[in-house]
Amino acid sequence: MRVAVLGLGRMGVPIAHRLRAAGHELSVWNRSPGACAPFTDSGVPALERPADAWQQADVAITMLADDEAVNAVTLGSGGLLSGAVPAGRVLADMSTISPPASARIAQAADDARVGYLRAPVSGNPSVVAAGNLGIIVSGEPDTYERLRPMLADIGPRIFYLGDGEQARVAKLALNLMIGGTTQLLAEALVLGERSGIARAELLEVIAGSAIGSPYVDYKRQALSDGDFRSTFTARLLHKDLTLALAVGHDASVPLPATALVTQLVQSVIAQGWGELDLAALIPALERAAGGEPQMRAW
């Protein structure tokens, strides 16, 4: 299949690599052209502007930071949906954005007769590279069936939820749980350390208990080492929690725990740690408790 990947950030790069390794005919675009160089050096064409994707590809995958970036690449000047599009093309947006922004793109795609899948992901770059990415999909069923083999080449765990914005809400629901889990993990670890339990030992107990999870197990080594290099930044988590609160407001669903965690993540950002991993909630709590954060320099 001919596929264009637009957005060569932390997630877009390994997604593009997996598509190419699976034999798809790849083209790429990025707002900062330098990110395309490793691909063009190996023969992958770079696009001058997003709209050019349709001359190279049947499917355009967008993996971008937020509503604003996705709007610019899809609806802006020279965007994917800014002009006439050849028949049969499909846009699959793998970004984490708000349901209202996604609905506007859906309408524009429908007007342009472009298929549209919402396909946000669950995982980080190492998960993509290992072939374990989860993809949450909603959109027109026939379009989903057409793209399912290609999506499986990116990640094997695919969850189809319906023909509307369900995938957007599900992704935000996952991320509010990640935020809440990380804050509770911070509280457990700092409490344990103040009571004389080494962090690595308590993490082993947690991982082996009923509250253990793949997420806790995945974080164990980095947290034991005080390594807060990002797999998912505190700043991006704050963006997603804010989106989740807006969805809750629109659905008349109170999200008190999410609101509190959002404030705590804002505190992490205010301390200059917005580009660190979301687990910087732990040193933030250490500092709030009057201690010295255990953060290793890398």
C-alpha positions as CSV (number, residue, x, y, z in Angstrom):
1,M,0.0,0.0,0.0
2,R,1.2,3.6,-0.7
3,V,1.4,5.4,2.7
4,A,2.4,8.9,3.6
5,V,3.4,9.6,7.3
6,L,3.0,13.2,8.3
7,G,4.7,14.1,11.6
8,L,8.1,12.6,12.3
9,G,8.2,13.1,16.0
10,R,8.9,10.5,18.7
11,M,6.0,8.3,17.5
12,G,5.9,9.1,13.8
13,V,9.5,7.9,13.1
14,P,9.1,4.3,14.4
15,I,5.6,4.1,12.8
16,A,7.2,5.1,9.5
17,H,10.0,2.5,10.0
18,R,7.5,-0.3,10.7
19,L,5.5,0.6,7.6
20,R,8.6,0.5,5.4
21,A,9.8,-2.7,6.9
22,A,6.4,-4.3,6.1
23,G,6.9,-3.4,2.4
24,H,4.6,-0.4,2.1
25,E,5.6,2.3,-0.3
26,L,6.4,5.2,2.0
27,S,6.6,9.0,1.7
28,V,7.1,11.4,4.6
29,W,6.4,15.0,5.7
30,N,7.4,17.0,8.7
31,R,7.0,20.7,9.6
32,S,10.8,20.8,10.3
33,P,12.2,19.3,7.1
34,G,15.4,18.2,8.8
35,A,13.5,15.3,10.4
36,C,12.9,13.9,6.9
37,A,16.7,13.6,6.1
38,P,17.2,10.0,7.6
39,F,14.4,8.9,5.3
40,T,15.3,10.8,2.1
41,D,18.9,9.6,2.6
42,S,17.6,6.0,2.2
43,G,15.4,6.8,-0.8
44,V,12.1,7.7,0.8
45,P,10.5,10.8,-0.9
46,A,9.8,13.8,1.3
47,L,6.7,15.9,0.6
48,E,6.8,19.7,0.1
49,R,3.4,20.2,1.8
50,P,0.8,17.9,3.3
51,A,-1.6,18.1,0.3
52,D,1.1,16.6,-1.9
53,A,0.6,13.3,0.0
54,W,-2.3,12.4,-2.3
55,Q,0.0,12.3,-5.3
56,Q,2.3,9.8,-3.6
57,A,-0.1,7.8,-1.4
58,D,-3.5,6.2,-1.0
59,V,-3.4,6.6,2.8
60,A,-2.1,9.6,4.8
61,I,-1.3,8.9,8.4
62,T,-1.0,12.0,10.7
63,M,0.8,11.7,14.1
64,L,1.0,15.2,15.6
65,A,1.1,16.9,18.9
66,D,-2.3,18.5,19.4
67,D,-5.5,20.0,17.9
68,E,-3.7,23.0,16.5
69,A,-1.1,20.9,14.7
70,V,-3.7,18.5,13.3
71,N,-6.0,21.3,12.1
72,A,-3.0,23.0,10.3
73,V,-2.0,19.8,8.5
74,T,-5.5,18.8,7.5
75,L,-7.5,22.0,7.2
76,G,-4.9,24.7,6.8
77,S,-3.4,26.2,3.6
78,G,-1.8,23.3,1.7
79,G,-3.4,20.9,4.1
80,L,-4.6,17.4,3.3
81,L,-8.2,18.5,3.0
82,S,-7.7,22.0,1.6
83,G,-8.4,21.1,-2.1
84,A,-9.5,18.4,-4.5
85,V,-8.5,14.9,-3.5
86,P,-8.3,11.9,-5.9
87,A,-11.0,9.3,-5.3
88,G,-10.4,6.5,-2.8
89,R,-8.0,8.2,-0.5
90,V,-8.0,7.7,3.3
91,L,-6.8,9.9,6.2
92,A,-5.9,8.0,9.4
93,D,-5.1,10.4,12.3
94,M,-3.2,8.7,15.1
95,S,-2.8,11.8,17.2
96,T,-4.4,12.4,20.5
97,I,-6.8,15.3,20.0
98,S,-10.2,16.4,21.2
99,P,-13.5,14.9,19.9
100,P,-14.7,18.3,18.7
101,A,-11.5,18.9,16.6
102,S,-11.8,15.4,15.3
103,A,-15.5,15.9,14.3
104,R,-14.5,19.1,12.3
105,I,-11.9,17.1,10.4
106,A,-14.5,14.3,9.9
107,Q,-16.9,16.7,8.3
108,A,-14.1,18.2,6.0
109,A,-13.1,14.7,5.0
110,D,-16.6,13.8,4.2
111,D,-17.0,16.9,2.1
112,A,-13.8,16.0,0.2
113,R,-15.0,12.3,-0.1
114,V,-11.9,11.2,1.8
115,G,-12.2,8.2,4.2
116,Y,-11.4,9.1,7.8
117,L,-10.3,6.9,10.7
118,R,-9.6,8.1,14.2
119,A,-6.7,5.8,15.2
120,P,-5.0,7.1,18.4
121,V,-2.4,4.7,19.9
122,S,-1.5,3.2,23.3
123,G,2.2,2.9,23.7
124,N,5.5,4.7,23.3
125,P,8.3,4.6,20.8
126,S,9.9,1.5,22.2
127,V,6.5,-0.3,22.2
128,V,6.1,0.7,18.5
129,A,9.6,-0.6,17.6
130,A,8.9,-3.9,19.5
131,G,5.7,-4.4,17.5
132,N,3.4,-4.2,20.5
133,L,1.5,-1.0,19.9
134,G,-2.2,-0.8,20.6
135,I,-4.3,1.1,18.2
136,I,-7.8,2.3,19.1
137,V,-9.9,2.9,16.0
138,S,-13.3,4.4,15.1
139,G,-14.7,5.4,11.8
140,E,-16.7,4.0,8.9
141,P,-16.6,0.1,9.1
142,D,-15.6,-0.5,5.5
143,T,-12.8,2.0,5.7
144,Y,-11.6,0.3,8.8
145,E,-11.6,-3.2,7.2
146,R,-9.7,-1.8,4.2
147,L,-7.0,-0.4,6.4
148,R,-6.9,-3.1,9.1
149,P,-4.0,-5.1,7.5
150,M,-1.9,-1.9,7.3
151,L,-2.7,-0.9,10.8
152,A,-1.7,-4.4,12.0
153,D,1.7,-3.8,10.4
154,I,2.1,-0.9,12.8
155,G,0.8,-2.6,15.9
156,P,-1.1,-5.9,16.4
157,R,-3.5,-4.9,19.1
158,I,-6.3,-3.1,17.3
159,F,-9.6,-2.2,19.0
160,Y,-12.5,-1.0,16.8
161,L,-15.1,0.9,18.8
162,G,-17.6,2.3,16.3
163,D,-18.2,4.8,13.5
164,G,-17.8,8.1,15.4
165,E,-15.5,9.7,17.9
166,Q,-15.4,6.7,20.3
167,A,-11.7,6.2,19.8
168,R,-10.9,9.7,20.9
169,V,-12.8,9.3,24.2
170,A,-11.3,5.9,24.8
171,K,-7.7,7.3,24.4
172,L,-8.4,10.1,26.8
173,A,-9.9,7.6,29.3
174,L,-6.7,5.6,29.1
175,N,-4.5,8.6,29.7
176,L,-6.5,9.9,32.7
177,M,-6.0,6.4,34.2
178,I,-2.2,6.6,33.4
179,G,-2.1,10.0,35.1
180,G,-4.0,8.8,38.2
181,T,-2.0,5.6,38.4
182,T,1.3,7.5,38.3
183,Q,0.2,9.9,41.0
184,L,-0.8,7.0,43.3
185,L,2.5,5.3,42.5
186,A,4.3,8.5,43.5
187,E,2.4,8.6,46.8
188,A,3.1,4.9,47.6
189,L,6.8,5.2,46.8
190,V,7.4,8.4,48.7
191,L,5.5,7.1,51.7
192,G,7.4,3.9,51.6
193,E,10.8,5.6,51.4
194,R,10.0,7.9,54.3
195,S,9.2,4.8,56.3
196,G,12.5,3.1,55.4
197,I,11.6,1.0,52.4
198,A,13.9,1.2,49.4
199,R,12.2,2.3,46.2
200,A,13.3,-0.8,44.2
201,E,12.0,-3.1,47.0
202,L,8.6,-1.5,47.2
203,L,8.3,-1.5,43.4
204,E,8.9,-5.3,43.5
205,V,6.2,-5.7,46.1
206,I,3.7,-3.6,44.1
207,A,4.5,-5.4,40.8
208,G,3.9,-8.8,42.5
209,S,0.7,-7.8,44.2
210,A,-3.0,-7.5,43.1
211,I,-2.4,-3.9,42.1
212,G,0.6,-4.8,39.8
213,S,0.2,-4.1,36.1
214,P,2.1,-4.0,32.9
215,Y,2.5,-0.3,33.4
216,V,4.0,-0.6,36.8
217,D,6.3,-3.4,35.6
218,Y,7.4,-1.3,32.6
219,K,8.3,1.6,34.8
220,R,10.1,-0.3,37.5
221,Q,13.7,-0.1,36.3
222,A,13.6,3.6,35.3
223,L,12.0,4.6,38.6
224,S,14.5,2.5,40.6
225,D,17.3,4.3,38.7
226,G,15.8,7.8,39.1
227,D,15.6,8.0,35.3
228,F,13.0,10.5,34.2
229,R,13.9,10.7,30.6
230,S,10.6,10.9,28.7
231,T,8.6,8.2,27.2
232,F,5.5,10.4,27.5
233,T,6.1,14.0,28.7
234,A,4.4,15.7,31.6
235,R,3.4,18.5,29.3
236,L,1.6,16.1,26.9
237,L,-0.1,14.4,29.8
238,H,-1.4,17.8,31.0
239,K,-2.8,18.4,27.5
240,D,-4.6,15.1,27.5
241,L,-6.0,15.5,31.0
242,T,-7.3,18.9,30.0
243,L,-9.0,17.4,27.0
244,A,-10.5,14.6,29.2
245,L,-12.0,17.2,31.6
246,A,-13.6,19.0,28.6
247,V,-15.2,15.7,27.5
248,G,-16.4,15.1,31.0
249,H,-17.9,18.6,31.1
250,D,-19.7,18.1,27.8
251,A,-21.0,14.7,29.0
252,S,-22.0,16.0,32.5
253,V,-19.6,13.5,34.1
254,P,-17.6,14.9,37.1
255,L,-14.0,13.8,37.0
256,P,-12.7,15.0,40.4
257,A,-9.6,12.8,40.5
258,T,-8.6,13.8,37.0
259,A,-9.0,17.4,37.9
260,L,-6.7,17.0,40.9
261,V,-4.0,15.1,38.9
262,T,-4.2,17.9,36.2
263,Q,-3.3,20.4,38.9
264,L,-0.4,18.3,40.1
265,V,0.9,17.8,36.6
266,Q,0.7,21.6,36.2
267,S,2.9,21.9,39.2
268,V,5.4,19.5,37.6
269,I,5.5,21.8,34.6
270,A,5.9,24.9,36.7
271,Q,9.0,23.4,38.3
272,G,10.6,23.2,34.8
273,W,10.0,19.5,34.4
274,G,7.4,19.6,31.6
275,E,9.6,17.8,29.1
276,L,10.5,15.0,31.5
277,D,8.5,11.8,31.8
278,L,5.1,12.1,33.4
279,A,6.6,10.1,36.3
280,A,8.2,13.4,37.4
281,L,5.1,13.4,39.6
282,I,7.4,11.4,41.9
283,P,10.2,13.9,42.5
284,A,7.5,16.7,42.6
285,L,6.0,14.9,45.6
286,E,9.4,14.3,47.2
287,R,10.0,18.0,47.0
288,A,6.5,18.8,48.3
289,A,7.3,16.5,51.3
290,G,10.4,18.5,52.1
291,G,12.9,16.1,50.6
292,E,15.5,16.2,47.8
293,P,14.2,14.7,44.6
294,Q,16.0,11.5,43.5
295,M,16.7,12.4,39.9
296,R,19.7,11.0,38.1
297,A,21.5,13.2,35.5
298,W,21.7,11.7,32.0
